[in-house]
Amino acid sequence: MQLPPEIQERLAQLQQKYEAMGQDMNSYLDGLLYADFLTYWDYINLDTLLSLQKPKTPFPDEEIFIIYHQITELYFKLALNECEQIAEHKNLTVEFFTTRLKRINRYFEALTNSFEIMVDGMEKEQFLKFRMSLLPASGFQSGQYRMIEIYATDFINLVAKDKREELLGASIEKQFNHIYWKFGATELSTGKQTLTLKQFEKKYAKRFIELGEERINTNFYALYRKMLEQGNATPALQAELRQLDVNVNVNWPLSHYKSAVRYLHREPEEISATGGTNWQKYLPPRFQKRIFYPMVWSAEQIEDWGKAWVYKVLNEE
C-alpha cells in the first residue's frame, strides 16, 4: 500500500533527525509499536497525586488544609515557571514581558479568590485542634513564594522598611540578614527566632541569596527600568506590574490575615500561628510597606498602602 505523501514526508524528516543524532530510527519506531497508549491518569500521575495527603490527626478537615496548601504550591510553581522565562529571555520584548506578567497575575488572583474554600471550609474547632499537631511547620516556610518575591523586585525592597535606607547598596547577603519576613517569625513571648525560621533558613537561605545575586539585573523591576530607559515600556506593562504588586503584597497576605483573624483572634488574648509567627504585625501590608515597584505609585498611595483592605477585612469579621 502506498503511504500518503504527508506520511512519507514525516518519515523522511524523522530519518534525518535520528541520523543527525547517530540513532537508528527503526528502533524508535519499534518503541512506538510496542508502547501502550497513554492514559490521563498516568500522564498526570493521578494515583501518586492523590496519595500525597498525609493527615497527622483524625480530624477530617485537616485534609482540606493539606490539599489547599498543595494547590497553592502548584500555583507558585506555575508562577515561577513564568518568572524564569521572563528573567532568562535573551531578547525580552515588552509584549512577552506583559503577557507573562498577566499569567502570574491570573495565578495569584485564582489563589486569592479561592482562599474562601479553606477559610469557610474548615470548622474552627477542628482547626484549632489539629493545628497543634503541625508545629513548628507553617505556611511561612513556603520557599517558592519567597523566590517569586526575589524575581519580582530589587532585593532592597524586601528588606525591613526601617533598614532599607541604611542597607541601600549593600551586598545581597547583608540585605538578606534584614529581610522583612525574619521579623514576622519571632516568638511572641521572648522575641527570639522561632524554630520555624531556623528550619526555613537552614533549608533555603543559601538558595535565596544566590537567586538574589543572579537577579540583580534581571528581576522584574530592573527589567522594567531598562525598558523605560529604552523607551519601550507601555501602559499595559505598568498596569500588570501594579496588579502584581497588589496581588502579591496586599491581596494574598490579606487573605491569610482574614483567615488568621477568624481562627486565631480571641479576646482578650491572641492565639499564635502554627509556627509561632507574629501574624498581627507580619501579615498586614500597612505595617510592612512592602512594595515591589515604588516608582509606579504616588506618594499618597504608598503612604496608604494596604490600609483600606485591612479595614475592610476587620469590618467584615
C-alpha positions in Angstrom: 0.0 0.0 0.0 1.3 3.4 -1.0 1.7 5.7 2.0 0.2 9.2 1.7 2.8 11.8 0.8 2.4 13.6 4.1 3.3 10.4 6.0 6.3 9.8 3.7 7.5 13.4 4.3 7.3 12.9 8.1 9.2 9.6 7.9 11.9 11.3 5.9 12.1 14.1 8.5 12.3 11.5 11.3 15.0 9.6 9.4 17.1 12.9 9.1 16.5 13.7 12.8 17.7 10.3 14.1 20.6 10.1 11.6 21.8 13.5 12.9 21.9 12.0 16.4 23.5 8.8 15.3 20.4 6.8 16.2 18.5 4.1 14.4 15.0 5.2 13.5 13.7 1.7 13.3 14.4 1.1 17.0 12.4 4.2 17.9 9.5 3.0 15.6 9.6 -0.4 17.4 9.3 1.5 20.6 6.1 3.3 19.3 4.8 0.0 18.1 5.1 -1.8 21.4 4.3 1.1 23.8 0.9 1.2 25.4 -1.5 4.0 24.8 -1.1 6.9 27.2 -3.9 7.4 29.7 -4.9 10.6 31.5 -4.2 9.1 35.0 -0.7 8.0 34.0 0.1 11.3 32.3 -0.6 13.4 35.4 0.4 10.7 37.8 -3.0 10.8 39.4 -2.6 7.9 41.8 0.6 9.4 43.1 -1.0 12.9 43.4 -4.0 11.6 45.4 -1.7 9.7 47.7 0.2 12.8 48.8 -2.2 13.8 51.6 -1.0 12.5 54.9 -3.0 13.9 57.8 -1.4 13.9 61.2 -4.7 13.7 63.1 -8.1 12.0 62.7 -9.9 15.4 62.1 -11.5 15.3 58.6 -11.0 19.0 57.9 -7.2 18.6 58.1 -7.3 17.1 54.6 -8.8 20.4 53.3 -5.9 22.3 54.9 -3.4 20.0 53.3 -4.9 19.9 49.8 -5.4 23.7 49.6 -1.7 24.3 50.6 -0.6 21.8 48.0 -2.7 23.6 45.4 -1.1 26.8 46.5 2.4 25.4 45.9 1.4 24.2 42.4 0.2 27.7 41.5 3.5 29.1 42.9 5.4 26.6 40.6 3.4 27.9 37.6 4.3 31.5 38.6 8.0 30.6 39.0 7.9 29.0 35.5 6.8 32.4 34.1 9.4 34.2 36.3 12.2 32.2 34.9 11.1 32.7 31.3 11.0 36.5 31.8 14.3 36.7 33.6 16.2 34.5 31.2 14.8 35.7 27.9 17.6 36.6 25.6 15.6 39.2 23.6 12.9 40.2 26.0 10.1 42.3 24.4 7.5 44.4 26.2 4.8 42.1 24.7 6.4 38.9 26.1 7.0 40.6 29.5 3.4 41.9 29.7 1.9 38.5 28.7 3.9 36.5 31.2 3.1 39.0 34.0 -0.6 38.7 33.1 -0.2 34.9 33.6 1.4 35.3 37.0 -1.4 37.8 38.0 -4.0 35.2 37.0 -2.4 32.6 39.2 -2.4 34.9 42.2 -6.0 36.0 41.5 -7.1 32.4 41.3 -5.5 31.7 44.7 -6.8 34.8 46.4 -10.4 34.2 45.0 -10.3 30.6 46.1 -9.0 31.2 49.6 -12.5 31.2 51.0 -12.6 27.5 50.2 -10.2 27.0 53.1 -11.4 29.9 55.3 -15.0 28.9 55.2 -14.4 25.2 54.5 -13.0 24.2 57.9 -14.7 24.0 61.3 -12.9 26.3 63.7 -13.0 23.7 66.5 -11.3 21.1 64.3 -8.7 23.6 63.0 -7.7 24.7 66.5 -7.2 21.1 67.5 -5.3 19.6 64.5 -3.1 22.7 64.1 -1.3 21.8 67.3 0.0 18.7 65.6 1.6 20.7 62.8 4.1 22.6 65.0 6.5 24.0 64.0 5.5 23.8 60.3 4.0 26.9 58.9 2.9 28.3 55.5 5.5 30.9 56.4 8.0 28.3 55.2 7.0 28.4 51.5 10.3 28.7 49.7 8.6 29.2 46.3 6.7 32.2 47.5 10.0 33.9 48.6 11.5 33.1 45.2 8.7 34.8 43.4 9.3 37.9 45.6 13.0 37.8 44.7 12.2 37.6 41.0 9.7 40.4 41.2 11.9 43.3 42.6 15.2 44.7 43.7 16.3 42.8 46.8 16.4 46.0 48.9 12.6 46.3 48.6 12.3 43.0 50.5 14.4 44.4 53.4 12.5 45.5 56.6 11.4 49.1 55.9 13.4 50.6 58.8 16.6 49.2 57.3 16.2 49.9 53.6 17.9 53.3 53.6 20.8 52.0 55.7 21.3 48.9 53.5 20.9 50.5 50.1 23.8 49.4 48.0 24.9 46.7 50.5 25.5 43.1 49.4 22.6 40.7 48.9 23.9 38.6 51.8 23.9 41.6 54.1 20.4 42.7 53.0 19.2 39.1 53.5 20.1 39.4 57.2 17.4 42.0 57.5 14.8 40.7 55.1 11.3 41.6 56.2 9.9 38.2 56.9 12.5 37.4 59.6 10.7 39.8 61.9 7.5 38.0 61.5 9.0 34.8 62.7 9.7 35.8 66.3 8.3 34.2 69.4 5.6 36.4 70.8 6.7 36.0 74.4 10.5 36.3 74.1 11.2 37.9 70.7 13.6 35.1 69.8 13.8 33.4 66.4 11.3 30.6 66.1 12.2 27.1 65.2 10.1 27.7 62.1 12.5 30.4 61.0 15.6 28.4 61.9 14.4 25.4 59.9 13.4 27.6 57.0 16.8 29.3 56.7 18.7 26.1 57.1 16.9 24.8 54.0 16.6 27.9 51.8 18.9 30.8 52.9 21.8 29.9 50.6 19.4 29.5 47.6 17.6 32.8 48.3 20.9 34.7 48.5 22.2 33.0 45.3 18.9 33.8 43.5 19.0 37.4 44.7 22.6 37.8 43.3 21.6 36.1 40.0 18.6 38.5 39.5 20.3 41.9 40.4 19.9 42.9 36.7 17.1 40.6 35.6 14.5 41.0 38.3 11.2 42.5 37.0 11.9 45.9 38.4 15.3 46.1 36.9 13.9 44.9 33.5 11.1 47.5 33.7 13.6 50.3 34.4 15.7 49.2 31.4 12.6 49.3 29.2 11.8 52.7 30.4 15.3 54.0 29.6 15.0 52.5 26.1 11.5 54.0 25.6 10.0 50.5 25.2 7.7 50.4 28.3 4.0 50.6 27.8 1.0 51.5 30.0 -0.1 47.8 29.7 3.2 46.7 31.2 2.9 49.2 34.0 -0.6 48.1 34.7 0.4 44.4 35.0 3.3 45.4 37.4 0.9 47.4 39.5 -1.5 44.5 39.6 1.3 42.1 40.6 2.3 44.5 43.4 -1.3 44.5 44.7 -1.8 40.7 44.2 1.4 39.6 46.0 1.8 42.3 48.6 -1.8 43.2 49.5 -4.5 40.7 48.4 -2.6 37.5 49.1 -1.3 38.5 52.6 -4.7 39.8 53.5 -6.4 36.5 52.5 -4.2 35.0 55.2 -4.8 37.8 57.6 -8.6 37.3 57.2 -8.1 33.6 58.0 -5.9 34.4 61.0 -8.4 36.9 62.3 -11.2 34.2 62.0 -9.3 31.3 63.5 -6.6 32.9 65.8 -8.2 36.1 67.1 -9.6 35.6 70.6 -10.2 38.3 73.2 -8.6 39.3 75.5 -5.5 37.4 74.0 -4.3 36.3 70.6 -3.5 32.8 69.6 -0.2 32.5 67.9 0.1 30.9 64.5 1.4 27.4 64.0 5.0 28.4 63.7 4.7 30.9 66.5 4.8 33.7 63.9 3.7 37.2 64.9 0.9 37.3 62.3 -0.6 40.5 63.6 2.4 42.5 62.6 3.7 40.2 59.8 0.6 39.9 57.6 -0.9 43.4 57.3 0.6 45.3 54.3 0.3 48.7 56.0 2.9 47.6 58.6 5.4 46.0 56.1 5.0 48.6 53.4 6.5 46.0 51.1 6.2 47.4 47.6 7.8 45.9 44.5 7.6 48.9 42.2 7.6 52.2 44.2 8.1 54.3 41.0 4.7 53.3 39.6 2.8 54.5 42.7 2.1 58.0 44.1 3.4 59.1 47.5 -0.2 59.1 48.8 -0.8 55.5 47.5 2.4 54.4 49.2 1.5 56.1 52.4 -1.9 54.4 52.5 -0.6 51.0 51.2 -3.0 48.3 52.1 -4.8 50.3 54.8 -8.2 50.2 53.1 -8.0 46.5 52.6 -7.2 45.9 56.3 -10.1 48.0 57.5 -12.4 46.1 55.1 -11.3 42.7 56.4 -11.7 43.8 60.0 -15.1 45.3 59.4 -16.3 42.0 57.8 -15.4 40.0 60.9 
